[in-house]
C-alpha cells in the first residue's frame, strides 16, 4: 500500500493555532495519518484538513478542522454555512469547520475541540481536564 502524500504545511498559521489548542488537552498527542495532522489520546479527536469524498487531489477543504460533536449539536452546526459533512468521517457523526469560509473564532474552535475530546478520550483524561478548569 502506498503512503499518503503530505497534505499540509507544518507552519500553516491555522494548524499552529489548532495544534496549540489540541495539545493543551491532557494526554493529547499529534501524528500524521492519511497525509493530515491528527490529534488523539486513545482515539482521534481532531483532524486538520479534509478531502471531498472521492476527490483526494482537492485542496478545497485543506484548511479545516474535523471534530466529533455531541449528536444533538450536529444538526445546528451543519445548518451553518461554515460547517460541512466530511467524506469518510461524516457517517460516524463528525463535522468539519472550513476555515476558508469566514473569519475563524478560535474560542469556538476550542469549544468544538473540547467537545470532541470529551466524546473520544478515556474517562480519566476527561476527569483530569475537569480538575484543571
C-alpha positions as CSV (number, residue, x, y, z in Angstrom):
1,X,0.0,0.0,0.0
2,X,1.4,3.4,-1.0
3,X,2.0,6.1,1.6
4,X,-0.4,9.1,1.5
5,X,1.2,12.3,0.4
6,X,1.6,15.1,3.0
7,X,-1.4,17.4,2.6
8,X,-0.3,20.3,4.9
9,X,2.3,22.9,5.7
10,X,3.6,22.3,9.2
11,X,3.9,26.1,9.7
12,X,0.4,26.9,8.4
13,X,-0.9,29.5,10.9
14,X,-4.3,27.7,11.2
15,X,-2.5,24.4,12.1
16,X,-0.2,26.2,14.5
17,X,-3.2,27.6,16.4
18,X,-5.1,24.3,16.2
19,X,-2.1,22.4,17.5
20,X,-1.8,24.8,20.5
21,X,-5.4,24.2,21.3
22,X,-5.3,20.4,20.9
23,X,-2.0,19.7,22.6
24,X,-3.1,21.7,25.7
25,X,-5.5,18.9,26.5
26,X,-4.5,16.1,28.9
27,X,-2.8,13.1,27.2
28,X,-3.1,14.7,23.7
29,X,-0.6,13.9,21.1
30,X,-0.2,14.5,17.3
31,X,0.7,12.3,14.4
32,X,0.2,12.3,10.7
33,X,-2.4,9.9,9.2
34,X,-3.5,9.7,5.6
35,X,-1.5,12.9,5.0
36,X,-3.2,15.0,7.6
37,X,-2.2,16.0,11.2
38,X,-4.5,14.2,13.7
39,X,-4.8,14.9,17.4
40,X,-5.6,11.9,19.6
41,X,-5.5,10.3,23.0
42,X,-6.6,6.7,22.6
43,X,-8.8,7.8,19.7
44,X,-8.6,10.7,17.3
45,X,-10.5,13.8,18.5
46,X,-9.4,16.4,15.8
47,X,-8.1,16.4,12.3
48,X,-6.6,19.3,10.4
49,X,-7.7,19.2,6.7
50,X,-10.0,17.1,4.8
51,X,-10.7,16.0,1.2
52,X,-14.1,15.7,-0.5
53,X,-15.0,12.0,-0.8
54,X,-13.6,10.6,-4.0
55,X,-11.5,13.7,-4.8
56,X,-8.3,13.2,-2.9
57,X,-6.4,15.7,-5.1
58,X,-8.7,18.6,-4.0
59,X,-7.4,21.4,-1.7
60,X,-10.9,22.8,-1.2
61,X,-11.0,21.7,2.5
62,X,-7.3,21.6,3.2
63,X,-7.7,24.4,5.8
64,X,-10.4,22.9,8.0
65,X,-10.8,21.0,11.3
66,X,-12.8,17.9,11.7
67,X,-14.4,17.1,15.1
68,X,-16.9,14.8,16.7
69,X,-19.6,17.0,18.3
70,X,-22.3,15.9,20.7
71,X,-25.0,14.3,18.5
72,X,-27.7,16.8,19.5
73,X,-25.4,19.7,18.4
74,X,-24.6,18.3,14.9
75,X,-27.8,19.5,13.0
76,X,-27.3,23.1,14.2
77,X,-23.6,23.0,13.2
78,X,-24.4,21.7,9.8
79,X,-27.1,24.4,9.3
80,X,-24.2,26.9,9.4
81,X,-22.5,27.5,6.0
82,X,-19.0,27.2,7.6
83,X,-19.6,23.6,8.5
84,X,-19.7,20.5,6.3
85,X,-20.2,16.8,6.4
86,X,-16.8,15.4,5.8
87,X,-16.3,12.5,3.5
88,X,-15.4,9.2,5.2
89,X,-15.9,10.6,8.7
90,X,-19.4,12.2,8.3
91,X,-21.3,8.8,8.6
92,X,-19.8,8.4,12.0
93,X,-21.1,11.8,13.3
94,X,-18.1,14.0,12.5
95,X,-18.4,17.6,11.1
96,X,-15.9,19.8,9.5
97,X,-15.4,23.6,10.0
98,X,-13.9,25.2,6.9
99,X,-11.5,27.9,8.0
100,X,-11.6,29.4,4.5
101,X,-15.3,30.4,4.6
102,X,-15.2,33.1,7.3
103,X,-13.0,34.7,10.0
104,X,-12.0,31.9,12.5
105,X,-13.4,32.3,16.0
106,X,-10.7,30.4,18.0
107,X,-12.8,30.4,21.1
108,X,-15.5,28.5,19.1
109,X,-12.8,26.1,17.7
110,X,-11.6,25.5,21.3
111,X,-15.2,24.6,22.3
112,X,-15.6,22.2,19.4
113,X,-12.2,20.6,20.1
114,X,-13.2,20.3,23.8
115,X,-16.5,18.6,23.0
116,X,-14.8,16.2,20.6
117,X,-12.1,15.4,23.2
118,X,-14.8,14.6,25.7
119,X,-16.6,12.4,23.2
120,X,-13.5,10.3,22.4
121,X,-11.0,10.5,25.3
122,X,-10.8,8.0,28.2
123,X,-12.8,9.0,31.2
124,X,-9.7,9.5,33.3
125,X,-8.4,12.2,30.9
126,X,-11.8,13.9,30.9
127,X,-11.7,13.9,34.7
128,X,-8.2,15.4,34.5
129,X,-9.4,18.1,32.2
130,X,-12.3,19.0,34.5
131,X,-9.9,19.1,37.5
132,X,-7.8,21.7,35.8
133,X,-10.7,24.0,34.9
